[in-house]
């Protein structure tokens, strides 16, 4: 069990001053595992002018009632960070003198379903490629390691010997002692009343003991992080739920070194606790918790038991371990925990306020990830960025639309259960939808669109009915044949794509060109009406984003980027406009719907609805013009992520329906068809177009990504010095496209390991089936790319390896003759 507030170790770090320091370099808000880890890691980097403020006592919010499990098998980007934590925890007592109760007991995850078992096989392939030591085991082997478990209904399991468990409160005090020994001040019973700011940056905090001026604030306030964010004008989208586990008295046959046992198909997990069991659940019908229901002095608090709610899951646990049925129950723990809208944590500098950092929203995984994330946010603060890609967890993946308490409460009911759901590819959220609808939504719905959500937008993925494969959701996608027909239309006739979710910004003002030249890697001083593909780079030459920019006027640029990049790109551009420049950035995303008209018949189709000359001579590739369609004026941009002749039409919402209906009617004899994002994914893969957030990331350079054509060598811009240096250096990594043949029903979804001559060399970053070229295609960022021409490549899918052929050129229309015709 975690230490209670009466534990004498609490008083060793407690301090009850009547005043606070007048100033500090860093103020950390929250004294749980996250906050104390940040203090510990910052102090190890030599930053000691730090004050950590806790509204109650250390660990008294949510950390103290954590189960304390440390499973090492996490999503790819977290594996190294959790392993770092496990290594640190094992030696923390020797360093600080504070026991953390670390116990390396191992971890077993059982599979009741074939879908779950397939997920395990794939996860083991990835985990072991990254240095892990997991293995797929039989039900009989589960019984050997967990004698009291019933295994007759299992297909198999995963055994991971490196995982373990610890005492969460002991961990907090170890972090705190380590930080205090290097000069960090820790103040308990200290509440935050307001966040002070000046010129768009943090300048201090006001507490119940008085004000503290500071340069940096780190919000690690757990379930209260959203409220702290609101004080600063920062969106921190998370919501509290009630979270349950049951504790039993000793059970005969329960050994203290039993592995943690996870039965996710039953939504339960269990481990030894004082000779009995701790049995927890992640229920798919979770109970949202309004913080208004908690007393102001909530500390080491427990919520009311609710056996009616957890009863079905405890029955599931009894099925797995029948001895639980006759065990004496000590009590049912019900404590608050916070969950984010997508079940991933929140980390990074807030886009709304400089020097205000966030580390929160751990979704009941805070203890396991506290060390790795404490180190990561320390790198962000000290070095300007993390050494591990945090795109999936960066707070900038959300926007203001997500910071709605009603919506967050609804979404949280689903997120808790998804913690243990099979991570089926393409499985979207059922709750809190729809939020944002395209101007074309009514029309796409009428044509049978099946939607996915991104940044709140409902986006058509494909059109028509298709039933998911519940037995093996990782096999060949159930929608693939429908998507193939849409892909074919774009290649052979003409297809319409609803691309309205694109983020759209306007950079304008007397110094807009100066700002654009310093921000973007390409030469932006092009004729008005020119469309530019370009990148935003960081100082290390890493790709912050790739996007298209239209020069609409001498001092006005329309910037178009992906929906998921909306907040981060807007923030990056705005904060990097040099001080003193007369340039303004405005988000106009909702001002236009975007209709993609793609395919060989696209020119003929548009020529039927406009009096503008659409010929190649009059309207060449990468040109944008205002055209008339019916009674509307539409900005037509000749650019194509599908790699075909085509245009993107920027249509005001109030005329969107009329424009689309006219285009649809005019194309009735041209093979016109609606197409979704899944088809767009296969089309772009055949053209070897990169996808930001998967193939290219902030730690991937243009040289590594094959995007040097989008980088000017004749001007200075953010990252230009790094790029120039990298051009003269030998590549140690390279993004390579592959064709994979003869996989049968096996499919690639990302994070499958690649092997060169039998040695691991990289992971699949994205994949799709190329319907025109007839092959499964994938991108992978490979290490040591200068291999021998005789090297052989394989990709591993669930323990099976398949041959892969590296492609020097895009497999479809490598010279882009069709797109530029």
C-alpha positions, -999 to 999 in steps of 0.1 A, spaced: 0 0 0 10 36 -5 21 55 26 -7 73 45 -4 109 56 6 97 91 38 81 76 68 98 94 85 102 60 60 129 52 73 152 79 109 148 66 101 169 36 73 190 50 78 227 56 51 250 68 63 286 63 42 317 66 60 333 37 74 322 3 105 333 -15 100 366 -33 115 351 -64 126 319 -81 138 309 -115 112 281 -117 80 275 -99 66 239 -101 29 235 -92 20 201 -78 38 178 -54 29 144 -69 51 121 -89 52 144 -119 60 176 -100 87 161 -77 102 143 -108 105 177 -126 122 192 -95 146 162 -92 156 163 -129 160 200 -131 182 200 -100 203 173 -115 209 196 -145 222 223 -121 190 243 -118 185 248 -81 166 282 -78 134 262 -78 103 263 -56 78 234 -57 43 243 -44 18 217 -32 -17 227 -22 -19 198 4 9 174 13 33 157 -10 16 129 -30 -17 137 -14 -37 143 -46 -38 113 -68 -3 98 -66 -7 82 -32 -35 59 -43 -18 48 -75 -14 10 -78 23 17 -85 27 -7 -114 55 -1 -139 48 -20 -171 76 -16 -197 55 -25 -228 42 9 -238 36 27 -272 68 30 -292 77 65 -282 74 57 -245 93 24 -242 127 40 -237 113 66 -212 96 40 -191 127 17 -192 147 48 -180 123 51 -151 125 15 -141 163 17 -141 162 49 -120 137 35 -95 159 5 -89 187 27 -77 169 57 -62 170 44 -26 208 41 -27 210 77 -41 186 94 -17 182 71 13 145 69 7 129 35 -1 107 34 -31 97 -2 -26 109 -12 -61 101 -48 -68 110 -64 -102 82 -89 -104 75 -90 -141 42 -86 -160 17 -109 -176 -10 -98 -200 -35 -125 -210 -56 -127 -241 -92 -140 -241 -98 -131 -277 -79 -137 -310 -79 -99 -317 -61 -93 -284 -36 -121 -291 -28 -106 -325 -22 -73 -308 2 -89 -284 22 -106 -311 26 -73 -329 35 -55 -297 62 -81 -288 78 -76 -323 81 -39 -317 91 -40 -281 118 -66 -286 132 -47 -316 137 -18 -293 157 -39 -268 129 -55 -248 127 -91 -237 90 -100 -239 78 -133 -251 44 -147 -262 36 -176 -238 9 -203 -237 -19 -206 -212 0 -234 -195 30 -211 -190 6 -184 -175 -5 -211 -150 32 -218 -141 38 -182 -132 4 -175 -117 -8 -208 -101 -42 -194 -89 -52 -181 -123 -78 -199 -144 -64 -202 -180 -88 -225 -199 -104 -196 -218 -71 -180 -230 -55 -179 -264 -22 -170 -249 -4 -142 -231 27 -120 -230 53 -123 -204 76 -93 -198 102 -99 -171 116 -64 -167 84 -48 -154 78 -41 -117 60 -21 -90 68 3 -63 54 25 -35 41 57 -51 45 78 -20 79 65 -14 88 75 -49 76 110 -44 97 114 -13 127 100 -30 124 126 -58 117 153 -32 148 144 -11 170 143 -42 157 177 -52 160 192 -17 195 180 -13 205 202 -43 187 233 -30 151 230 -43 125 245 -19 94 225 -13 64 243 3 32 224 13 -3 236 20 4 264 -5 -24 272 -29 -21 291 -62 -44 321 -64 -33 335 -98 -7 333 -125 10 365 -134 22 373 -169 39 401 -188 43 406 -226 30 372 -234 52 353 -209 50 341 -173 62 366 -148 51 350 -115 25 333 -93 4 345 -64 -1 321 -35 -19 321 -3 14 330 13 22 358 -11 36 364 -46 66 347 -62 81 363 -93 96 337 -117 108 330 -152 92 296 -157 61 279 -143 56 241 -147 20 230 -142 20 195 -127 -12 199 -107 -28 166 -117 -66 167 -117 -64 204 -110 -42 212 -140 -71 225 -161 -80 250 -134 -44 262 -131 -43 265 -169 -74 287 -169 -56 311 -145 -30 315 -171 -53 316 -201 -39 282 -212 -60 253 -225 -53 221 -205 -80 196 -217 -84 169 -191 -112 157 -169 -114 138 -136 -131 105 -132 -137 82 -103 -112 54 -104 -115 21 -86 -95 -8 -72 -104 -34 -45 -80 -46 -18 -84 -80 -2 -70 -96 30 -43 -123 26 -52 -151 2 -35 -185 5 -12 -191 -24 -5 -154 -32 32 -149 -32 47 -114 -28 67 -118 -60 38 -128 -82 39 -109 -115 14 -82 -122 -15 -99 -140 -35 -79 -166 -67 -92 -182 -76 -63 -205 -104 -82 -223 -121 -82 -189 -111 -46 -181 -92 -57 -149 -57 -61 -136 -43 -74 -103 -12 -77 -82 -1 -89 -48 -7 -65 -19 2 -75 17 -4 -111 9 -37 -104 -7 -46 -88 -40 -51 -54 -54 -77 -57 -81 -83 -27 -103 -105 -19 -133 -107 4 -163 -144 3 -170 -158 13 -204 -186 32 -187 -165 54 -164 -179 79 -140 -169 115 -147 -161 136 -116 -168 173 -113 -141 189 -91 -168 210 -75 -178 178 -56 -144 177 -39 -138 198 -7 -113 226 -11 -89 209 13 -91 175 -5 -60 156 5 -54 119 7 -91 117 1 -113 87 -9 -146 89 -28 -177 69 -19 -176 32 -27 -198 21 -56 -200 -17 -58 -229 -16 -82 -207 2 -107 -176 -20 -104 -194 -53 -96 -193 -67 -132 -156 -61 -134 -149 -77 -101 -169 -107 -113 -145 -108 -143 -116 -108 -119 -132 -138 -100 -135 -157 -133 -97 -152 -138 -87 -159 -102 -115 -179 -85 -99 -174 -50 -110 -138 -51 -146 -149 -47 -141 -162 -11 -115 -136 -1 -122 -110 26 -125 -75 12 -106 -48 30 -122 -20 11 -130 -6 -23 -107 23 -32 -123 51 -52 -100 79 -59 -100 107 -85 -78 104 -116 -75 126 -147 -80 116 -183 -73 135 -215 -95 134 -247 -73 109 -265 -59 90 -235 -23 104 -240 -6 126 -215 0 164 -219 35 178 -221 52 208 -235 53 246 -235 18 260 -237 10 277 -270 -9 305 -253 18 316 -229 56 316 -231 75 298 -204 44 281 -190 51 244 -192 26 215 -187 32 180 -175 -1 164 -166 -29 142 -178 -12 108 -173 -44 88 -176 -35 66 -145 0 61 -157 17 89 -139 39 69 -116 52 47 -144 60 76 -167 70 102 -141 107 97 -143 109 97 -181 86 126 -185 103 146 -157 135 142 -177 118 151 -210 102 183 -197 136 192 -182 152 189 -216 124 211 -230 131 238 -204 169 236 -203 178 226 -239 148 240 -258 134 207 -268 132 170 -259 156 143 -272 126 119 -277 98 128 -302 68 140 -282 45 148 -311 18 123 -299 18 138 -264 25 175 -272 -2 197 -256 -4 216 -289 -22 187 -305 -54 201 -289 -72 234 -294 -96 256 -275 -125 235 -288 -113 206 -266 -113 227 -234 -150 224 -227 -159 208 -194 -192 193 -206 -175 177 -237 -145 166 -216 -168 149 -191 -186 130 -219 -154 119 -236 -139 108 -202 -166 81 -199 -151 64 -229 -114 71 -224 -110 51 -192 -122 19 -209 -101 25 -240 -71 21 -217 -76 -16 -220 -94 -18 -254 -77 -36 -283 -59 -8 -302 -77 -16 -334 -64 5 -363 -88 32 -373 -110 28 -342 -123 62 -335 -141 77 -305 -178 72 -301 -184 100 -276 -183 138 -279 -191 137 -316 -197 156 -338 -179 188 -328 -170 205 -361 -188 199 -394 -175 208 -429 -196 230 -451 -199 200 -473 -210 176 -445 -247 174 -456 -236 163 -491 -210 139 -480 -234 123 -456 -260 119 -484 -233 100 -504 -226 76 -475 -195 91 -459 -180 72 -430 -163 97 -407 -132 99 -386 -124 128 -363 -94 150 -361 -91 183 -343 -128 181 -338 -136 178 -375 -157 151 -390 -137 139 -420 -148 114 -446 -126 83 -445 -145 64 -472 -180 62 -487 -202 32 -483 -209 4 -458 -183 -19 -445 -182 -41 -414 -151 -42 -392 -133 -75 -387 -138 -81 -350 -118 -113 -349 -86 -97 -363 -88 -59 -368 -51 -59 -377 -56 -79 -409 -63 -65 -443 -87 -35 -436 -124 -42 -441 -128 -9 -460 -100 -16 -485 -121 -26 -515 -143 5 -511 -112 27 -508 -97 10 -539 -126 21 -560 -122 57 -548 -85 55 -554 -92 43 -590 -115 72 -597 -88 97 -587 -63 79 -610 -86 73 -640 -115 97 -639 -122 123 -612 -127 122 -575 -140 148 -550 -123 151 -516 -137 171 -486 -104 187 -473 -121 214 -452 -103 204 -421 -71 218 -434 -59 246 -411 -57 279 -429 -38 310 -417 -31 344 -433 2 361 -427 -2 398 -437 11 432 -430 38 455 -444 66 431 -433 48 399 -442 74 389 -469 103 396 -445 86 374 -419 78 347 -444 114 346 -457 127 341 -421 101 315 -412 99 292 -442 127 272 -458 117 279 -494 121 312 -512 88 330 -506 95 360 -528 76 345 -558 50 361 -580 15 367 -566 -6 336 -573 23 312 -568 18 280 -546 48 269 -526 55 236 -509 78 244 -480 88 235 -445 92 251 -411 124 241 -395 138 244 -359 172 256 -350 185 220 -353 172 217 -388 144 194 -378 111 196 -396 85 214 -374 59 211 -402 55 208 -439 28 229 -456 17 248 -487 17 286 -489 -1 307 -515 11 342 -521 -22 360 -525 -8 395 -526 24 413 -523 22 413 -485 -3 385 -479 3 347 -477 -23 320 -472 -8 292 -452 -24 257 -454 -14 229 -431 -28 197 -417 -58 197 -393 -38 180 -365 -11 207 -368 -34 236 -363 -24 247 -328 13 238 -331 19 255 -365 0 286 -356 19 288 -323 53 282 -340 47 308 -367 34 335 -344 61 331 -318 88 332 -344 78 364 -362 107 386 -353 99 414 -328 93 447 -344 80 433 -377 47 446 -389 32 412 -397 1 396 -383 -10 359 -383 -47 352 -384 -65 318 -382 -91 317 -410 -97 279 -409 -135 282 -406 -137 309 -434 -133 283 -462 -144 248 -470 -119 231 -492 -129 207 -520 -103 186 -537 -111 179 -574 -85 153 -585 -80 131 -615 -74 131 -653 -109 145 -659 -106 173 -633 -97 199 -659 -126 190 -682 -149 190 -652 -139 225 -639 -139 239 -674 -176 230 -676 -185 251 -645 -162 282 -649 -153 306 -676 -117 307 -665 -92 291 -689 -81 259 -670 -56 248 -696 -20 240 -686 -7 270 -704 -31 294 -687 -33 276 -653 0 258 -647 9 236 -618 14 254 -585 -7 284 -595 -37 298 -576 -64 320 -591 -98 333 -582 -124 317 -604 -162 319 -607 -184 289 -603 -221 298 -605 -226 329 -584 -196 322 -562 -160 333 -563 -136 304 -554 -98 304 -549 -85 275 -571 -51 262 -562 -35 238 -586 -17 214 -562 -23 178 -555 -15 155 -525 -31 127 -547 -3 131 -573 -27 136 -601 -39 165 -622 -61 184 -598 -71 215 -579 -80 225 -543 -110 248 -542 -113 272 -513 -150 279 -510 -168 303 -486 -191 282 -464 -223 302 -474 -219 291 -511 -203 257 -505 -234 236 -512 -242 253 -544 -207 251 -557 -204 213 -550 -238 205 -564 -229 223 -597 -196 205 -599 -213 171 -591 -240 176 -618 -214 187 -644 -194 155 -638 -221 129 -642 -206 116 -675 -170 119 -664 -169 91 -638 -171 115 -608 -169 99 -574 -166 110 -538 -134 98 -521 -122 98 -485 -90 102 -466 -81 65 -467 -80 67 -505 -59 99 -502 -35 80 -480 -29 53 -507 -27 79 -534 0 99 -516 19 68 -507 22 58 -544 37 92 -550 61 89 -520 46 120 -504 56 123 -468 31 127 -439 41 150 -411 37 135 -377 46 100 -390 72 101 -417 87 135 -408 90 149 -373 108 177 -355 140 155 -351 140 145 -388 159 168 -412 152 177 -448 184 157 -458 171 126 -440 136 130 -453 146 137 -489 131 172 -489 161 194 -497 142 205 -528 120 226 -504 150 243 -488 166 274 -503 204 278 -501 202 315 -510 187 330 -479 188 327 -441 159 314 -422 153 295 -389 174 263 -392 193 273 -423 227 271 -406 219 236 -394 208 225 -428 239 238 -445 260 219 -420 240 187 -425 245 189 -463 282 183 -457 278 154 -433 273 118 -439 237 107 -432 232 83 -403 195 80 -410 174 81 -441 137 79 -448 132 50 -473 101 38 -491 96 1 -495 73 -22 -515 63 -53 -494 50 -83 -513 32 -115 -505 20 -107 -470 -14 -124 -476 -39 -110 -451 -12 -94 -430 -11 -56 -431 11 -27 -419 -2 1 -397 30 16 -384 56 7 -358 64 -26 -373 102 -33 -372 124 -34 -402 155 -56 -405 185 -53 -428 204 -85 -432 188 -97 -401 197 -67 -379 170 -42 -367 174 -9 -386 141 11 -382 103 12 -378 75 16 -403 64 52 -400 34 49 -424 19 24 -448 -8 19 -473 -18 -4 -501 -10 10 -536 -39 0 -556 -25 12 -589 9 -4 -585 -5 -35 -568 18 -36 -537 18 -28 -500 39 3 -495 57 17 -465 80 44 -452 107 37 -426 134 59 -411 164 36 -413 197 39 -394 230 35 -413 214 40 -447 246 34 -467 241 -3 -470 254 -27 -496 235 -32 -528 232 -69 -518 215 -61 -485 182 -78 -479 153 -62 -460 125 -77 -441 96 -62 -421 82 -81 -391 45 -84 -386 34 -102 -354 66 -124 -353 65 -132 -391 90 -116 -415 83 -106 -450 106 -94 -478 108 -57 -486 122 -39 -516 136 -4 -512 124 20 -538 147 47 -553 118 65 -570 80 69 -564 63 38 -577 37 58 -596 45 85 -622 80 93 -608 85 123 -631 50 137 -621 41 141 -658 4 134 -651 1 159 -623 18 187 -643 1 179 -676 
